[in-house]
Amino acid sequence: MALWEFSNYAFSLHQCHSFRKFSVNLITILFSSTTPIVIDNGASYFRIGWAGETDPRIIFRNIVQRPRHKTTGETVTIVGDHDPALLRYFDCTRSGPRSAFDSNVVYQFEIMEYILDFGFDRMGANESQIDHPVLITECVCNPVQSRSKMAELLFETYGVPSVAFGVDAAFSYKYNQQLGVCDKDGLAICPGFTTTHVIPFIDGEPVYKGCCRTNIGGFHVTDYMKQLLSLKYPYHMARFTWEKVEDLKMEHCYIAPDYTSEARLFQRGAKEAEDKSRCWQLPWIPPPTEEPPSEEEIARKAAIREKQGQRLREMAEAKRSSRINELENELRGLEFLSQQLAQVQENAVPSFLSETGYGSKQEIESARMKVTQSLRKAKGEPKSEQSENEKADPSTSEKFSLTNIPDDMLTPEQLIEKKKQLSLKSMSEGRQRSKQKRYEEELERERKQQLEEEKRLENPVLYLEQLHTRYKDLSEKVEQRKRLKTNGGHTNGNNLSGGVGRGERLNAAQRERMRLLTTAAFDRGKGEDTFGARDEDWQLYKLMSKDNDDDDEGPDEDEAELARIISRLQDLDQTFVHKTETVTVQTSEVPRVRPLTKEDFQIVLGVERFRCPEILFNPNWIGVDQVGLDEMAGVSIRRLPYRDQALDERLTSSILMTGGSSLFSGMSERLEAGIRMIRPCGSPIRIVKALDPVLDAWRGAAAFASTTQFQTQTFSKLDYDEKGEDWLRSYQLRYTL
């Protein structure tokens, strides 16, 4: 962190500390110790405020993150959504967000302590001693262990004088009942973040024995949508962060009145489906359009290339001149050494050669010939046949000096050396012949190319037609030969598929070998197999080993000629396309790279808009073997300890939808249609939505805590110490005062 940034950061901390002192004093004046603090402890968001107010003071996400500082490695605690500016100094990749909830039940109380510290601090209350009663919400039928741990945390850590627990969905129902939205008898359907609850109300009080719960909620909808988009657009997977997918879900998703007909609409690709699709355009910068260079630019680049070429030519010429000078000096030195060696006596030759570094006179002469050839090559002089003979003759006569001497004049050691020289000489002569043959073939090829180029210049159209004709003939010939080499559908000895049998696949030499093998055993007469009884019979294999297969040489020449014609046609005819014979050659072609366009950076939300929230009615789509929202209403009514037809009708006549997942468009209509399918014909069904499904729970709790009878519904630390955990098991808040 820079010095000025650190000073600003320290000054801001000092300002925050001073403001906190001022806010604590102001709150002490405005709110007495009897004013309760209302907390809506949801699995998604944490809301805290004062009783009697219409809106909570503080709202933040109910998560905790503990990243490390990139420089010092110090661990810090971040509650709620982290500030993007913190990413400059802290590493948030190794520490993911953690929640204190598990299926809407608090079980990580060390994380809950961080959240409460943050909430009380933003409220301006003294964290060490909270002098206000606390009303905190919980889920339906919250386990007594979770309730006991929460009471212990509030009493022991924060010194709260009294605590009251209430159900968030019940507070929302009572708040809307007071505003005339729903009746005293009815159902509260609360699709929350991780779970969905249905609570029946009779005479304004919840009947917990008739509650129903499903482990499905808004979290699963967001996660399902994130998976679908990641599978549909894997190259944009980094864009689908949790926060962005959550925004897309709340902005574009809806509940289909009939899922099957809606899916068929998108499957047919009708105009209505196109109208219902939404497009999310990702940031995309079009590539710059390249304008053709002007004549001045072309001339300038040509001048630069010419200047560079001239510089390279000068460098090459200087290097060539230096090389020629070095070779000339070396050649003069070798010639002078040869002249000196000719004047030296025979007995003094070894000592003279030891001083020069050469082993023999032949080695000096060979080095002189190599330097001469290198010098001619450097000067660009053509090789003359006389020089080649001059180079080869002395070396050959000197290297193979024993080959022309009779054997009776040589010693045994010289005979062995003579055999070596004969083999080396034959190999050397063979190499010379092959080299000469290649040279002649190259000359012949150049001559043919020159003649062919003259024909093309005389009549290009006729030449191109002849090339196409030659290509067609050769391709058919090569293809026919390849078919002959394969067994074209020969099955069970019968050529049923029009292919070629084995006899037709063999060339003349192979057929001759087969004839010799099949008839050799019966040449003795009377059909007796006496082949191999005499030594002369085995001479047959020597006859078979003679390879006079002229047919095998043809395909190589034809294929080479075909390849040459194909290359020539590709150069001269832009419309020529060579037809490959196998599919593997076609599939092995490298795919062409298409430039990215604006459409490649568009995320189209089509069937995902109604497919993702559909899991609220069909949880088995994501592996949750439980009932949906419409069936939960029927299950809750059937669980009531006492019921009659009139009560059932009163319950279905006032169904309140609350919770964040009830904000989807079309939820009321779909839920009404589902409940009507499981209820008797003619049953009255009325579904209403809460005024604010997200904040009505806190507002109902704040209105409940502001009444004078609220103090009778709380329990103090003394009650908790005397009665213990068993007393909390039977503790229930009465919502009708």
C-alpha positions in Angstrom: 0.0 0.0 0.0 1.4 3.4 -0.9 2.2 6.0 1.7 -0.5 8.4 0.8 -3.1 5.6 0.5 -2.1 4.4 4.0 -2.4 7.9 5.5 -5.8 8.3 3.9 -6.8 4.9 5.2 -5.7 5.7 8.7 -7.5 9.1 8.6 -10.7 7.4 7.4 -10.4 4.9 10.3 -10.0 7.8 12.8 -13.0 9.5 11.3 -15.1 6.3 11.5 -14.1 5.8 15.1 -15.0 9.4 16.0 -18.3 9.1 14.1 -19.1 5.8 15.9 -18.6 7.5 19.3 -20.9 10.3 18.2 -23.5 7.8 16.8 -23.5 5.8 20.1 -24.2 8.9 22.1 -26.9 10.0 19.6 -28.6 6.6 19.7 -28.5 6.6 23.5 -30.4 9.8 23.4 -32.9 8.8 20.7 -33.6 5.2 21.8 -34.1 4.2 25.4 -32.9 0.8 26.8 -36.4 -0.5 26.5 -36.6 -0.1 22.7 -36.0 -3.6 21.2 -33.6 -4.4 18.4 -35.3 -6.4 15.7 -33.2 -8.9 13.6 -34.5 -10.8 10.6 -31.8 -13.5 10.4 -32.4 -14.9 6.9 -30.2 -17.4 5.1 -29.7 -14.9 2.3 -29.7 -11.5 3.9 -29.3 -10.1 7.5 -31.6 -7.2 8.4 -31.4 -5.3 11.6 -33.2 -2.2 12.9 -35.2 -0.6 15.7 -38.7 -1.6 16.7 -41.5 0.7 15.5 -39.6 1.8 12.3 -40.8 1.0 8.8 -37.5 -0.1 7.3 -34.4 -1.8 8.8 -31.4 0.3 9.3 -28.8 -2.2 8.0 -29.1 -4.9 5.3 -26.2 -7.0 4.1 -25.6 -10.5 2.8 -25.4 -13.2 5.5 -21.9 -14.4 4.6 -18.4 -14.1 6.0 -15.1 -14.2 4.0 -11.6 -14.3 5.4 -9.0 -13.4 2.8 -5.3 -12.8 3.3 -3.3 -9.6 2.6 -1.2 -10.0 -0.5 1.9 -8.5 1.1 1.8 -9.2 4.8 -0.3 -12.4 4.7 -2.5 -11.1 7.5 -6.0 -12.6 7.6 -8.9 -10.2 7.7 -12.7 -10.8 8.2 -15.1 -9.4 5.6 -18.8 -9.6 6.4 -21.4 -9.3 3.6 -20.5 -8.4 0.0 -16.8 -7.6 -0.2 -15.8 -4.2 -1.6 -14.2 -4.6 -5.1 -11.5 -2.1 -4.0 -10.3 -4.6 -1.4 -9.2 -6.9 -4.3 -6.2 -4.7 -4.8 -4.8 -5.5 -1.4 -6.3 -8.9 -0.5 -6.4 -12.3 -2.0 -10.0 -13.4 -2.1 -9.5 -16.5 -4.3 -8.5 -19.0 -1.6 -11.2 -18.1 0.9 -14.7 -18.5 -0.4 -17.8 -17.0 1.2 -19.1 -19.0 4.2 -22.6 -19.0 5.7 -23.7 -19.8 9.2 -26.7 -21.7 7.8 -27.4 -25.2 6.8 -30.8 -25.6 5.2 -32.2 -22.5 7.0 -30.8 -23.6 10.4 -27.9 -21.8 12.1 -25.2 -24.2 13.0 -21.9 -22.3 12.6 -22.1 -19.9 15.6 -18.5 -18.6 15.2 -19.6 -17.2 11.8 -22.8 -16.0 13.4 -20.8 -14.0 15.9 -18.9 -12.2 13.2 -22.2 -11.3 11.6 -23.8 -10.0 14.9 -20.7 -8.0 15.6 -20.9 -6.3 12.2 -24.6 -5.7 12.6 -24.4 -4.2 16.2 -21.4 -2.1 15.2 -23.3 -0.6 12.2 -26.3 0.1 14.5 -24.0 2.1 16.7 -24.6 -0.1 19.8 -21.9 -1.1 22.2 -20.9 -4.6 21.3 -19.7 -5.6 24.8 -23.0 -4.6 26.4 -26.3 -4.5 24.5 -28.8 -2.9 26.8 -31.8 -3.5 24.5 -34.2 -6.5 24.2 -33.7 -8.5 21.0 -36.3 -10.0 18.8 -34.7 -12.4 16.3 -36.4 -14.5 13.6 -35.9 -18.2 13.0 -37.2 -20.9 10.7 -40.3 -23.0 11.4 -39.7 -25.8 14.0 -36.2 -24.6 14.6 -34.2 -27.3 16.5 -33.9 -26.6 20.2 -30.1 -26.9 20.1 -29.8 -24.1 17.5 -32.2 -21.9 19.5 -30.3 -22.6 22.8 -26.9 -21.8 21.2 -28.3 -18.6 19.8 -29.7 -17.6 23.2 -26.4 -18.5 24.9 -24.5 -16.3 22.3 -26.8 -13.3 22.9 -26.7 -13.6 26.7 -23.1 -14.5 27.3 -21.3 -12.5 24.6 -23.4 -9.4 24.2 -25.2 -9.2 27.6 -28.7 -8.9 26.1 -31.3 -8.3 28.9 -34.1 -10.4 27.2 -34.6 -12.3 24.0 -37.6 -13.4 21.9 -37.7 -15.8 19.0 -40.3 -15.7 16.2 -40.9 -17.3 12.8 -40.2 -15.0 9.8 -43.1 -16.3 7.7 -45.5 -15.8 10.6 -44.5 -12.2 11.1 -45.0 -11.6 7.4 -48.5 -13.2 7.5 -49.5 -11.2 10.6 -48.2 -7.9 9.0 -50.3 -8.4 5.8 -53.3 -9.5 7.9 -53.3 -6.2 9.8 -53.2 -4.4 6.4 -56.2 -6.5 5.1 -54.3 -8.5 2.5 -55.1 -11.9 4.0 -57.6 -13.3 6.6 -57.1 -14.9 10.1 -57.5 -18.4 8.6 -55.2 -19.1 5.7 -51.9 -20.6 4.4 -48.5 -18.9 4.3 -46.4 -20.2 1.5 -42.8 -19.0 1.9 -40.3 -20.1 -0.8 -37.1 -18.8 0.7 -33.4 -19.0 -0.1 -32.6 -22.6 0.7 -36.0 -24.0 1.9 -39.7 -23.6 1.3 -42.3 -23.7 4.1 -46.1 -23.8 4.2 -47.7 -22.8 7.5 -51.4 -23.0 8.2 -53.0 -20.2 10.3 -56.2 -20.6 12.4 -57.5 -17.6 14.2 -54.4 -15.7 13.5 -52.0 -18.3 15.1 -49.7 -20.7 13.2 -50.4 -24.4 13.6 -47.0 -25.9 13.6 -48.3 -29.5 13.4 -49.6 -28.8 10.0 -46.4 -27.2 8.6 -44.7 -28.6 5.5 -41.1 -28.1 4.3 -39.2 -28.8 1.1 -35.4 -28.3 0.7 -35.7 -26.2 -2.4 -35.4 -22.4 -2.8 -33.9 -19.5 -4.6 -30.3 -20.8 -4.1 -31.1 -23.9 -6.1 -32.7 -21.9 -8.9 -29.6 -19.7 -9.2 -27.3 -22.7 -9.1 -29.3 -24.5 -11.7 -29.3 -21.5 -14.0 -25.5 -21.1 -13.5 -25.0 -24.7 -14.6 -27.3 -24.4 -17.7 -25.5 -21.2 -18.9 -22.1 -22.7 -18.2 -23.0 -25.8 -20.4 -24.5 -23.6 -23.1 -21.6 -21.1 -23.2 -18.5 -22.8 -21.8 -16.2 -20.2 -23.3 -17.9 -17.5 -21.2 -17.9 -19.5 -18.0 -15.9 -16.9 -16.1 -18.6 -14.3 -16.8 -21.3 -16.3 -14.9 -20.5 -15.3 -11.3 -23.0 -16.0 -8.6 -24.0 -12.3 -8.2 -24.5 -11.9 -12.0 -26.6 -15.0 -12.4 -28.6 -13.9 -9.4 -29.4 -10.6 -11.1 -30.3 -12.4 -14.4 -32.6 -14.7 -12.5 -34.5 -11.9 -10.7 -34.7 -9.8 -13.9 -35.6 -12.3 -16.6 -37.0 -15.6 -15.1 -40.7 -16.3 -14.9 -43.0 -19.2 -14.1 -44.7 -20.8 -17.1 -48.4 -21.4 -16.8 -48.0 -24.7 -18.6 -44.4 -25.9 -18.8 -45.0 -28.5 -21.5 -46.7 -26.2 -24.0 -44.1 -23.5 -23.2 -41.2 -25.9 -23.9 -42.8 -27.0 -27.2 -43.2 -23.4 -28.2 -39.4 -22.9 -27.9 -38.7 -26.3 -29.5 -40.7 -25.3 -32.7 -38.9 -22.0 -32.8 -42.0 -20.0 -33.2 -42.2 -16.2 -33.3 -43.6 -16.1 -29.8 -40.5 -18.0 -28.5 -38.2 -15.4 -30.2 -40.2 -12.6 -28.6 -39.8 -14.2 -25.1 -36.1 -14.7 -25.5 -33.7 -12.1 -23.9 -30.2 -11.2 -24.9 -27.3 -10.2 -22.6 -24.6 -8.5 -24.6 -21.1 -9.0 -23.2 -18.4 -6.4 -23.6 -17.0 -6.7 -27.1 -14.7 -4.4 -29.1 -14.9 -4.8 -32.9 -11.6 -5.4 -34.6 -10.2 -2.4 -36.4 -10.9 -2.4 -40.2 -7.8 -2.5 -42.2 -7.8 0.0 -45.0 -5.8 -0.8 -48.2 -2.5 1.1 -48.2 -2.1 4.1 -50.4 0.3 4.3 -53.3 2.6 6.5 -51.3 2.7 3.9 -48.5 3.3 1.1 -51.1 6.1 3.1 -52.7 7.7 3.9 -49.3 7.6 0.2 -48.2 9.1 -0.8 -51.6 11.9 1.7 -51.1 12.6 0.4 -47.6 12.6 -3.2 -48.9 15.0 -2.2 -51.8 17.3 -0.5 -49.3 17.3 -3.5 -47.0 17.9 -5.8 -50.0 20.8 -3.7 -51.2 22.3 -3.8 -47.7 22.0 -7.5 -47.5 23.6 -7.9 -51.0 26.5 -5.7 -49.9 27.0 -7.8 -46.8 26.8 -11.0 -48.8 29.3 -9.7 -51.3 31.7 -8.6 -48.6 31.4 -12.0 -46.9 32.0 -13.7 -50.3 35.1 -11.6 -51.0 36.5 -12.4 -47.5 35.9 -16.1 -48.1 37.6 -16.0 -51.5 40.7 -14.3 -50.0 40.9 -16.9 -47.2 40.6 -19.7 -49.7 43.2 -18.2 -52.0 45.7 -17.7 -49.2 45.1 -21.3 -48.1 45.5 -22.6 -51.6 48.8 -20.7 -52.0 50.0 -22.1 -48.8 49.2 -25.7 -49.8 50.9 -25.2 -53.2 54.0 -23.8 -51.5 53.9 -26.8 -49.1 53.7 -29.2 -52.1 56.7 -27.5 -53.7 58.7 -27.7 -50.5 57.8 -31.4 -50.1 59.0 -32.2 -53.6 62.5 -30.8 -52.8 62.7 -32.8 -49.5 64.6 -36.1 -49.6 62.7 -39.4 -49.0 64.3 -40.1 -45.6 63.4 -36.5 -44.4 59.7 -36.6 -45.5 58.3 -38.0 -42.2 59.9 -35.3 -40.1 58.9 -32.6 -42.5 55.3 -33.8 -42.5 55.2 -34.0 -38.7 56.0 -30.3 -38.6 53.2 -29.4 -41.1 50.5 -31.4 -39.4 49.6 -33.6 -42.4 50.1 -37.3 -42.4 51.1 -37.9 -46.0 51.6 -36.4 -49.4 48.2 -37.7 -50.5 46.5 -35.9 -47.6 48.1 -32.6 -48.7 47.0 -33.2 -52.3 43.4 -34.0 -51.2 43.2 -30.9 -49.1 44.5 -28.8 -52.1 41.8 -30.3 -54.3 39.1 -29.5 -51.7 40.3 -25.9 -51.4 40.3 -25.6 -55.2 36.7 -26.8 -55.5 35.6 -24.5 -52.6 37.3 -21.6 -54.3 35.6 -22.3 -57.6 32.3 -22.6 -55.9 32.8 -19.3 -54.1 33.7 -17.6 -57.3 30.7 -19.1 -59.1 32.7 -21.0 -61.7 30.9 -24.1 -63.2 32.3 -27.5 -62.4 34.2 -29.0 -65.4 34.3 -32.7 -66.1 38.1 -32.5 -66.5 38.5 -31.1 -63.0 36.3 -33.9 -61.6 38.4 -36.5 -63.4 41.6 -34.7 -62.2 40.2 -34.8 -58.7 39.1 -38.5 -58.9 41.9 -40.1 -60.8 44.9 -39.3 -58.5 42.9 -40.0 -55.4 41.6 -43.3 -56.8 45.0 -44.5 -58.0 46.6 -43.6 -54.7 43.8 -44.9 -52.5 43.4 -48.2 -54.3 47.1 -48.9 -55.3 46.9 -52.6 -54.6 43.9 -53.4 -56.8 46.0 -53.7 -60.1 48.8 -55.8 -58.5 48.6 -59.7 -59.0 47.9 -61.7 -55.8 51.1 -63.8 -56.1 53.1 -60.6 -55.7 51.5 -59.6 -52.4 52.0 -60.7 -48.9 49.1 -62.0 -46.8 48.6 -58.7 -45.1 48.6 -56.9 -48.5 46.0 -59.4 -49.8 43.7 -58.5 -46.9 44.2 -54.8 -47.6 43.6 -55.5 -51.4 40.2 -57.0 -50.6 39.3 -53.9 -48.5 40.4 -51.6 -51.3 38.4 -53.6 -53.9 35.2 -53.3 -51.8 35.8 -49.6 -51.2 36.6 -49.0 -54.9 33.3 -50.7 -56.0 31.4 -48.7 -53.5 33.0 -45.5 -54.6 32.3 -46.3 -58.3 28.7 -47.1 -57.4 28.3 -43.8 -55.8 29.8 -42.0 -58.8 27.4 -43.8 -61.1 24.4 -43.0 -59.0 25.5 -39.4 -58.8 25.9 -39.3 -62.5 22.5 -40.9 -63.0 20.9 -38.4 -60.7 22.6 -35.6 -62.6 21.3 -36.9 -65.9 17.8 -37.3 -64.5 17.9 -33.7 -63.3 18.9 -32.5 -66.7 16.2 -34.5 -68.3 13.6 -33.2 -65.9 14.7 -29.6 -66.5 14.5 -30.2 -70.2 11.0 -31.6 -69.9 9.9 -28.7 -67.7 11.3 -26.2 -70.3 9.5 -27.9 -73.1 6.3 -28.0 -71.1 6.6 -24.3 -70.3 7.1 -23.5 -74.0 3.9 -25.4 -74.8 2.0 -23.5 -72.1 3.2 -20.2 -73.5 2.2 -21.1 -77.0 -1.4 -22.1 -76.1 -2.4 -21.8 -72.5 -6.0 -23.0 -73.0 -5.0 -26.1 -74.8 -2.2 -26.8 -72.3 -4.7 -26.6 -69.4 -7.1 -29.0 -71.2 -4.3 -31.5 -71.7 -3.4 -31.3 -68.1 -7.0 -32.0 -67.0 -7.2 -34.9 -69.4 -3.9 -36.3 -68.1 -5.0 -35.8 -64.5 -8.3 -37.7 -65.2 -6.5 -40.6 -66.8 -3.9 -41.0 -64.1 -6.3 -40.6 -61.2 -8.5 -43.3 -62.7 -5.5 -45.6 -63.3 -4.2 -45.1 -59.7 -7.6 -45.6 -58.2 -8.1 -48.8 -60.2 -4.8 -50.1 -59.1 -5.7 -49.4 -55.5 -9.0 -51.2 -55.9 -7.1 -54.2 -57.3 -4.9 -54.3 -54.2 -7.9 -54.6 -51.9 -10.4 -57.4 -51.6 -13.5 -55.5 -52.8 -16.2 -57.2 -50.7 -15.1 -60.8 -51.3 -17.1 -62.9 -48.8 -17.4 -66.7 -48.5 -15.6 -67.2 -51.7 -18.2 -65.5 -53.8 -17.7 -62.1 -55.4 -21.3 -61.0 -54.6 -20.7 -57.2 -54.2 -19.1 -56.6 -57.5 -15.6 -56.4 -56.0 -12.4 -58.0 -57.2 -11.3 -61.4 -56.1 -7.9 -62.4 -54.9 -6.8 -63.8 -58.2 -7.4 -60.5 -59.9 -5.6 -58.6 -57.2 -2.3 -60.3 -58.0 0.2 -59.1 -60.6 1.9 -61.3 -63.2 4.9 -62.2 -61.0 2.8 -63.1 -58.0 0.5 -65.2 -60.1 3.6 -67.0 -61.5 4.9 -67.8 -58.0 1.5 -69.1 -57.0 1.4 -71.3 -60.0 4.8 -72.8 -59.2 3.7 -73.5 -55.6 0.4 -75.1 -56.5 1.9 -77.4 -59.3 5.3 -78.3 -57.8 3.9 -81.0 -55.5 2.1 -82.8 -58.4 4.7 -82.6 -61.1 6.0 -86.1 -60.1 2.9 -87.6 -61.6 -0.1 -89.6 -60.2 -1.0 -86.8 -57.8 1.5 -88.0 -55.1 3.0 -85.3 -52.9 6.8 -86.1 -53.2 8.0 -82.5 -53.3 11.1 -82.0 -51.2 12.4 -85.5 -51.5 15.3 -84.4 -53.7 17.6 -81.5 -53.3 16.8 -80.2 -56.8 13.2 -79.5 -55.6 14.4 -76.7 -53.4 15.9 -74.8 -56.4 12.3 -73.7 -57.0 12.5 -71.1 -54.3 15.5 -69.6 -56.0 13.4 -69.3 -59.1 10.6 -67.7 -57.1 12.9 -65.2 -55.5 13.8 -63.5 -58.8 12.0 -60.2 -58.6 11.1 -59.2 -62.1 8.0 -57.3 -60.9 7.9 -54.5 -63.4 4.3 -53.9 -62.4 5.3 -52.7 -59.0 7.4 -49.9 -60.4 4.6 -48.4 -62.4 2.4 -47.3 -59.5 5.2 -45.2 -57.9 5.9 -43.4 -61.2 2.2 -42.9 -61.9 1.6 -41.5 -58.4 4.6 -39.2 -58.6 3.4 -37.9 -62.0 -0.1 -37.5 -60.6 1.2 -35.5 -57.7 3.2 -33.3 -60.1 0.1 -32.7 -62.3 -2.1 -31.9 -59.3 0.5 -29.3 -58.1 0.7 -27.8 -61.6 -3.1 -27.6 -61.8 -3.4 -25.9 -58.4 -0.9 -23.3 -59.5 -2.5 -22.6 -62.9 -6.3 -23.2 -62.3 -7.8 -21.5 -59.2 -11.0 -23.5 -59.6 -9.3 -26.9 -59.5 -10.2 -29.1 -56.5 -8.5 -32.4 -56.0 -11.0 -35.1 -55.0 -9.6 -37.0 -52.1 -10.4 -40.7 -52.0 -10.7 -41.3 -48.3 -12.7 -39.5 -45.6 -9.8 -39.4 -43.3 -8.0 -37.0 -45.5 -10.9 -34.7 -45.5 -11.3 -34.7 -41.8 -7.6 -34.1 -41.2 -7.8 -30.7 -42.7 -7.2 -27.9 -40.2 -10.4 -25.9 -39.6 -10.4 -22.3 -40.6 -10.3 -19.8 -37.9 -13.4 -17.5 -38.0 -13.0 -14.0 -36.7 -15.2 -13.3 -33.6 -18.2 -11.2 -34.1 -20.7 -9.4 -31.9 -23.0 -12.4 -31.8 -20.3 -14.6 -30.3 -20.4 -12.3 -27.2 -24.2 -12.5 -26.7 -25.9 -14.7 -24.0 -29.3 -15.6 -25.1 -31.8 -16.6 -22.4 -34.5 -18.6 -23.9 -35.9 -21.8 -22.3 -33.7 -21.1 -19.3 -36.1 -18.3 -18.2 -38.8 -20.6 -17.2 -36.9 -23.9 -16.9 -34.9 -22.8 -13.9 -37.7 -21.6 -11.6 -39.7 -24.7 -12.6 -37.7 -26.7 -10.0 -39.8 -25.0 -7.3 -42.7 -27.1 -8.6 -40.6 -30.2 -9.7 -37.7 -30.6 -7.2 -36.9 -34.0 -8.6 -35.3 -32.4 -11.6 -32.3 -31.6 -9.5 -32.4 -34.8 -7.5 -34.5 -33.6 -4.5 -37.1 -36.3 -4.0 -39.8 -34.0 -2.4 -43.0 -32.4 -3.4 -43.4 -29.0 -5.1 -45.2 -25.8 -4.0 -48.7 -26.8 -5.2 -48.6 -30.2 -3.5 -47.2 -28.8 -0.3 -50.5 -26.8 0.3 -52.5 -30.1 0.1 -50.0 -31.9 2.4 -50.2 -29.0 5.0 -54.0 -29.1 5.0 -54.1 -32.9 5.5 -51.7 -32.7 8.4 -54.0 -30.5 10.5 -55.1 -32.2 13.8 -58.7 -31.2 13.3 -60.3 -30.2 10.1 -63.6 -30.0 8.2 -64.7 -28.8 4.8 -65.5 -25.3 6.0 -62.0 -24.9 7.5 -60.4 -26.2 4.4 -62.3 -23.7 2.3 -61.3 -20.9 4.6 -57.6 -21.9 4.4 -57.6 -22.0 0.6 -59.5 -18.8 0.4 -56.5 -16.9 1.9 -53.2 -18.1 0.7 -50.4 -15.6 1.2 -47.1 -15.9 -0.8 -44.1 -14.4 0.8 -40.3 -14.8 0.5 -37.8 -13.8 -2.1 -38.6 -16.6 -4.6 -42.3 -15.6 -4.8 -41.3 -12.5 -6.8 -41.2 -14.6 -10.1 -43.8 -13.4 -12.6 -46.6 -15.9 -13.1 -46.1 -17.5 -9.7 -49.7 -16.9 -8.4 -51.4 -18.2 -11.5 -49.3 -21.3 -11.7 -49.8 -22.0 -8.0 -53.5 -21.5 -8.2 -53.8 -23.9 -11.1 -51.7 -26.5 -9.3 -53.8 -26.3 -6.1 -57.0 -26.4 -8.0 -55.9 -29.8 -9.5 -55.6 -31.4 -6.0 -58.7 -29.7 -4.4 -62.3 -30.8 -4.9 -64.2 -29.2 -7.8 -65.6 -25.8 -6.9 -63.4 -25.2 -3.9 -62.7 -21.4 -3.4 -59.0 -20.6 -4.0 -57.6 -17.2 -3.6 -53.8 -16.5 -3.7 -52.4 -13.1 -2.8 -48.9 -11.9 -2.7 -47.4 -10.0 0.2 -47.0 -6.3 -0.2 -43.2 -6.7 0.1 -42.3 -10.4 0.2 -38.7 -9.6 1.1 -39.1 -7.0 3.9 -42.5 -7.8 5.3 -41.0 -10.3 7.8 -38.9 -7.7 9.4 -41.7 -5.1 9.3 -44.1 -7.5 11.0 -41.5 -8.3 13.7 -40.8 -4.5 14.2 -44.5 -3.8 14.5 -44.9 -6.7 17.0 -41.9 -5.6 19.1 -43.2 -2.0 19.3 -46.4 -3.1 21.3 -46.5 -2.8 25.0 -47.3 -6.5 25.4 -44.1 -7.6 23.8 -42.2 -7.7 27.1 -44.5 -10.5 28.3 -43.3 -12.6 25.3 -39.6 -12.4 26.0 -37.4 -14.4 28.4 -34.4 -13.0 30.3 -31.0 -14.5 31.1 -32.3 -15.4 34.6 -35.1 -17.4 33.1 -32.6 -19.1 30.8 -30.3 -20.0 33.7 -33.1 -21.3 35.9 -35.1 -23.2 33.4 -32.4 -24.2 30.9 -32.7 -25.8 27.5 -35.8 -27.8 28.1 -37.8 -24.7 28.8 -36.8 -23.4 25.3 -38.2 -26.6 23.8 -41.7 -25.6 24.8 -41.2 -21.8 24.2 -43.6 -20.4 21.6 -44.3 -16.9 20.7 -48.0 -15.8 20.6 -48.6 -13.5 17.6 -52.1 -12.5 18.6 -51.8 -10.1 21.5 
